[in-house]
Amino acid sequence: MKRILLFFILAAAVMYDTAWLPSTAVERRNALDTCLLKPAFESLLGVTCLFLYWQILNIFINLVYIYFLEQFFRLALSRLQNCGLYSEEDSIACRRCVVVGNGGVLRNKTLGEKIDSYDVIIRMNNGPVIGYEEDVGRRTTFRLSYPESIFSDPIHYDPNTTVVLIVFKPRDLKWLWEILGGQKVSAKGFWKRPALKMIYKSSQIRILDPSITRKTAYEWLHFPTRFPKKEKPKHPTTGLIAITLAFHICHEVHLAGFKYDFADRNSSLHYYGNETMSQMMQNEYHNITAEQKFLKKLIDKNFVVNLT
């Protein structure tokens, strides 16, 4: 066992040396100053699908778990054609981004034209654009999803969108490898039925660097690394992970659709569909109260601009 442990540590050290990642905390400047400076984490732009062996070793103790996670990651990457979010030709002197949440607050706000004016538009999960253009816009630069939330109906296909897969478990990577290889996908191991077919081309798909999710959970929301057995483990919403990503790649970050009405359990949860706030309040896997308090701090300190 000692030899096996030593092997993994040495392998991690080698990979870490070639894929080093800065550990600087997120520090946003006043919006008026950001265009004069590079994004706080611009060095991440080229490593969004590198596997961080060193950090994974710090997170997971079970060597068998680590081994299979590594294998699934390698298999998934073998199906992809690109790793970076941007090419050198996409360089923008001052990248203005808007992260569009799926909150019901977007209804009847007619922000579509405003949202489409940004350089980068980040959306998440299966928040539709078709039929809601007046309120949410038409363009999508990046869409963050996981297997249970990715679009599977071709009607939502957008050739100009890059899909960024958030990995929460090894099964997510195995799913990507299977679905891109045209293999039969098993729904076992998912909290609800995942997509069974991929409507996007492999060239449009990326895997989110796991350090983004880790930073959101542990540095921003201060979640414990271990939860009591009787408590459901909490993880950040896709929306907050998307905001973390925006801080890494944008000079200026604006938000839309991130406000919830906790006082009215019957208020609309999303700008689409019929789900209400009561369903979100029953969710045991997120801490919406903590996320709303954190977002309020970002807005109050002018780190972001809230359009809604």
C-alpha positions as CSV (number, residue, x, y, z in Angstrom):
1,M,0.0,0.0,0.0
2,K,2.9,2.4,0.8
3,R,4.4,1.8,-2.7
4,I,1.0,2.5,-4.3
5,L,0.6,5.7,-2.3
6,L,4.1,6.9,-3.2
7,F,3.3,6.2,-6.9
8,F,0.2,8.4,-6.8
9,I,2.0,11.2,-5.0
10,L,4.9,11.2,-7.4
11,A,2.6,11.2,-10.4
12,A,0.6,14.0,-8.9
13,A,3.8,16.1,-8.3
14,V,4.9,15.7,-12.0
15,M,1.5,16.7,-13.3
16,Y,1.2,19.5,-10.8
17,D,4.6,20.9,-12.0
18,T,3.3,21.1,-15.6
19,A,-0.2,22.4,-14.8
20,W,0.5,24.8,-11.9
21,L,-2.5,26.9,-10.9
22,P,-2.3,30.2,-8.9
23,S,-4.1,30.1,-5.6
24,T,-4.7,33.8,-5.3
25,A,-8.1,34.7,-3.7
26,V,-10.7,36.4,-5.9
27,E,-10.3,40.2,-5.7
28,R,-12.5,42.2,-7.9
29,R,-11.7,45.9,-8.6
30,N,-14.1,48.7,-9.2
31,A,-15.8,48.2,-12.6
32,L,-14.3,51.4,-13.9
33,D,-10.8,50.1,-13.3
34,T,-11.1,46.5,-14.6
35,C,-10.7,47.4,-18.3
36,L,-7.2,48.7,-17.6
37,L,-6.1,45.3,-16.1
38,K,-6.2,41.7,-17.0
39,P,-8.8,39.4,-15.5
40,A,-7.7,38.2,-12.0
41,F,-7.3,34.6,-13.3
42,E,-6.4,35.0,-16.9
43,S,-3.8,32.2,-16.6
44,L,-6.7,29.8,-16.3
45,L,-7.9,30.4,-19.8
46,G,-5.8,27.7,-21.3
47,V,-6.2,25.0,-18.7
48,T,-10.0,24.6,-18.3
49,C,-9.9,20.8,-18.9
50,L,-6.6,19.9,-17.2
51,F,-7.0,17.3,-14.5
52,L,-5.5,18.7,-11.2
53,Y,-4.0,15.6,-9.7
54,W,-2.5,17.5,-6.8
55,Q,-5.7,19.1,-5.7
56,I,-7.7,15.9,-6.3
57,L,-5.3,14.1,-4.0
58,N,-5.9,16.7,-1.3
59,I,-9.7,16.3,-1.7
60,F,-10.1,12.5,-1.9
61,I,-8.4,10.1,0.3
62,N,-9.6,6.9,-1.2
63,L,-6.9,5.8,-3.8
64,V,-9.3,3.5,-5.6
65,Y,-11.7,6.4,-6.1
66,I,-8.9,8.6,-7.4
67,Y,-7.8,5.9,-9.8
68,F,-11.2,5.5,-11.4
69,L,-11.8,9.3,-11.5
70,E,-8.5,9.7,-13.3
71,Q,-9.4,7.0,-15.8
72,F,-12.8,8.4,-16.5
73,F,-11.3,11.9,-17.0
74,R,-8.7,10.6,-19.5
75,L,-11.5,8.7,-21.4
76,A,-13.7,11.8,-21.5
77,L,-10.9,14.0,-22.7
78,S,-10.1,11.5,-25.5
79,R,-13.5,12.3,-27.0
80,L,-13.0,16.1,-27.0
81,Q,-11.3,18.2,-29.7
82,N,-10.4,21.3,-27.7
83,C,-9.6,22.2,-24.2
84,G,-9.4,26.0,-24.0
85,L,-12.4,28.4,-23.8
86,Y,-10.8,30.9,-26.1
87,S,-8.3,30.9,-29.0
88,E,-5.7,33.7,-29.4
89,E,-7.9,35.2,-32.1
90,D,-10.6,35.7,-29.5
91,S,-8.6,38.2,-27.5
92,I,-10.7,41.2,-26.3
93,A,-9.1,44.2,-24.6
94,C,-11.9,44.6,-22.2
95,R,-14.2,41.5,-21.9
96,R,-17.6,42.4,-20.6
97,C,-19.6,39.4,-19.4
98,V,-23.1,38.8,-18.2
99,V,-24.1,35.7,-16.3
100,V,-27.8,35.0,-16.9
101,G,-29.5,33.1,-14.1
102,N,-32.8,31.3,-14.6
103,G,-34.7,33.2,-11.9
104,G,-38.4,34.2,-12.4
105,V,-37.3,37.8,-11.8
106,L,-36.4,37.9,-15.5
107,R,-40.0,37.6,-16.5
108,N,-41.3,40.8,-18.3
109,K,-38.1,42.7,-17.7
110,T,-37.4,43.0,-21.5
111,L,-33.6,42.7,-20.9
112,G,-33.0,40.6,-24.1
113,E,-31.4,43.4,-26.2
114,K,-29.3,44.5,-23.2
115,I,-28.1,40.9,-22.5
116,D,-27.2,40.4,-26.2
117,S,-24.9,43.5,-26.1
118,Y,-22.3,41.8,-23.9
119,D,-19.1,40.3,-25.3
120,V,-19.7,37.0,-23.3
121,I,-23.0,35.6,-22.3
122,I,-23.0,32.8,-19.8
123,R,-26.1,30.7,-19.2
124,M,-26.7,27.5,-17.3
125,N,-28.5,24.2,-17.3
126,N,-31.6,24.0,-19.5
127,G,-32.7,27.6,-19.3
128,P,-34.3,28.1,-22.8
129,V,-33.8,31.0,-25.1
130,I,-36.3,30.1,-27.8
131,G,-39.6,31.8,-26.9
132,Y,-38.1,34.0,-24.3
133,E,-35.8,36.2,-26.4
134,E,-37.4,39.5,-25.4
135,D,-36.5,38.9,-21.7
136,V,-33.3,36.8,-21.9
137,G,-31.8,37.5,-25.3
138,R,-30.8,35.2,-28.2
139,R,-27.0,34.7,-27.9
140,T,-25.2,32.2,-25.7
141,T,-21.4,32.1,-25.5
142,F,-21.0,29.5,-22.7
143,R,-23.7,27.2,-21.2
144,L,-22.7,25.4,-18.0
145,S,-24.5,22.1,-17.5
146,Y,-24.2,18.6,-16.0
147,P,-25.6,15.3,-17.4
148,E,-29.0,15.7,-15.7
149,S,-29.4,19.3,-16.8
150,I,-28.0,19.5,-20.4
151,F,-30.3,20.0,-23.4
152,S,-31.2,16.8,-25.3
153,D,-33.9,18.2,-27.6
154,P,-32.3,19.4,-30.9
155,I,-34.6,22.4,-31.0
156,H,-32.3,24.1,-28.5
157,Y,-29.1,23.4,-30.5
158,D,-27.0,26.5,-31.0
159,P,-23.9,26.2,-33.2
160,N,-22.3,29.2,-31.5
161,T,-22.5,27.9,-28.0
162,T,-19.7,26.2,-26.1
163,V,-21.1,23.7,-23.5
164,V,-19.0,23.5,-20.3
165,L,-19.6,20.3,-18.4
166,I,-19.6,20.6,-14.6
167,V,-18.3,17.4,-13.0
168,F,-19.8,16.5,-9.7
169,K,-19.0,12.7,-9.7
170,P,-17.0,10.2,-11.7
171,R,-20.2,8.9,-13.3
172,D,-20.5,12.3,-15.1
173,L,-17.2,11.7,-16.9
174,K,-18.1,8.2,-17.8
175,W,-21.4,9.5,-19.2
176,L,-19.6,12.0,-21.4
177,W,-17.3,9.3,-22.8
178,E,-20.2,7.0,-23.5
179,I,-22.5,9.5,-25.0
180,L,-19.9,11.0,-27.3
181,G,-18.8,7.5,-28.4
182,G,-22.4,6.6,-29.3
183,Q,-22.6,3.9,-26.6
184,K,-25.6,3.0,-24.5
185,V,-25.9,5.3,-21.5
186,S,-27.0,3.9,-18.2
187,A,-29.1,6.1,-16.0
188,K,-27.8,4.4,-12.9
189,G,-25.9,6.7,-10.4
190,F,-27.7,9.9,-11.4
191,W,-30.2,11.8,-9.2
192,K,-32.5,12.0,-12.2
193,R,-32.5,10.8,-15.7
194,P,-29.5,12.2,-17.6
195,A,-29.5,13.1,-21.3
196,L,-29.3,10.0,-23.4
197,K,-28.1,11.7,-26.6
198,M,-25.8,14.6,-27.3
199,I,-27.1,17.4,-29.6
200,Y,-23.8,19.3,-29.6
201,K,-20.7,18.5,-31.6
202,S,-17.7,17.3,-29.6
203,S,-15.8,20.5,-30.7
204,Q,-18.4,22.5,-28.7
205,I,-17.8,20.7,-25.4
206,R,-15.4,21.5,-22.6
207,I,-14.9,20.1,-19.1
208,L,-14.8,22.7,-16.3
209,D,-11.7,22.8,-14.3
210,P,-12.7,21.2,-10.9
211,S,-10.8,23.9,-9.0
212,I,-13.6,26.4,-10.1
213,T,-16.2,24.3,-8.3
214,R,-14.0,23.7,-5.3
215,K,-13.3,27.5,-5.0
216,T,-17.0,28.2,-5.1
217,A,-17.9,25.6,-2.4
218,Y,-15.0,26.0,0.0
219,E,-13.6,29.6,-0.4
220,W,-16.8,31.5,-1.3
221,L,-19.5,29.6,0.6
222,H,-17.3,28.0,3.2
223,F,-18.9,24.6,3.0
224,P,-17.4,21.9,5.2
225,T,-15.4,19.3,3.4
226,R,-17.3,16.6,5.2
227,F,-21.0,16.6,6.2
228,P,-22.7,14.5,9.0
229,K,-24.1,11.2,7.8
230,K,-27.6,12.3,8.5
231,E,-27.2,15.5,6.5
232,K,-27.4,15.8,2.7
233,P,-24.0,17.1,1.3
234,K,-24.4,20.6,0.0
235,H,-22.9,21.8,-3.3
236,P,-23.1,25.1,-5.1
237,T,-25.7,25.9,-7.7
238,T,-24.7,26.0,-11.3
239,G,-25.4,29.7,-11.2
240,L,-22.8,30.5,-8.6
241,I,-20.3,28.2,-10.3
242,A,-20.9,30.2,-13.5
243,I,-20.2,33.5,-11.6
244,T,-16.9,32.1,-10.3
245,L,-16.0,31.2,-13.9
246,A,-16.9,34.7,-15.0
247,F,-14.5,36.2,-12.4
248,H,-11.7,34.1,-13.9
249,I,-12.2,35.1,-17.6
250,C,-13.9,38.5,-17.6
251,H,-12.8,42.1,-16.9
252,E,-16.3,43.1,-15.9
253,V,-19.1,40.9,-14.6
254,H,-22.8,41.7,-14.7
255,L,-25.6,39.5,-13.4
256,A,-29.3,39.0,-14.4
257,G,-31.9,36.6,-13.0
258,F,-30.3,35.8,-9.6
259,K,-32.9,37.0,-7.2
260,Y,-35.4,34.8,-5.4
261,D,-38.6,35.8,-3.5
262,F,-38.4,33.7,-0.3
263,A,-41.4,35.5,1.1
264,D,-43.8,34.1,-1.5
265,R,-43.6,30.3,-1.8
266,N,-45.8,30.4,-4.8
267,S,-43.7,32.9,-6.8
268,S,-42.1,31.7,-10.0
269,L,-38.9,29.9,-9.5
270,H,-37.8,30.2,-13.2
271,Y,-38.6,32.6,-16.0
272,Y,-39.9,29.5,-17.8
273,G,-42.1,26.6,-16.6
274,N,-44.4,26.4,-13.7
275,E,-42.1,25.5,-10.8
276,T,-42.5,27.7,-7.7
277,M,-40.2,28.8,-4.9
278,S,-41.6,26.1,-2.6
279,Q,-39.7,23.5,-4.6
280,M,-36.4,25.3,-4.3
281,M,-36.9,25.8,-0.5
282,Q,-37.3,22.0,-0.2
283,N,-34.0,21.3,-2.0
284,E,-31.6,19.7,0.4
285,Y,-28.5,19.8,-1.8
286,H,-28.1,23.6,-2.0
287,N,-27.8,26.4,0.5
288,I,-29.7,29.2,-1.3
289,T,-29.7,31.5,1.7
290,A,-25.9,31.4,1.9
291,E,-25.6,32.0,-1.8
292,Q,-28.0,35.0,-1.7
293,K,-26.1,36.6,1.2
294,F,-22.8,36.1,-0.7
295,L,-24.2,37.6,-3.9
296,K,-25.6,40.6,-1.9
297,K,-22.0,41.2,-0.7
298,L,-20.7,41.2,-4.2
299,I,-23.3,43.6,-5.3
300,D,-23.0,45.9,-2.3
301,K,-19.2,46.2,-2.8
302,N,-19.6,46.9,-6.5
303,F,-17.7,43.8,-7.5
304,V,-20.6,43.0,-9.9
305,V,-23.5,44.9,-11.4
306,N,-27.0,43.4,-11.0
307,L,-29.3,44.1,-13.9
308,T,-32.4,42.7,-12.1
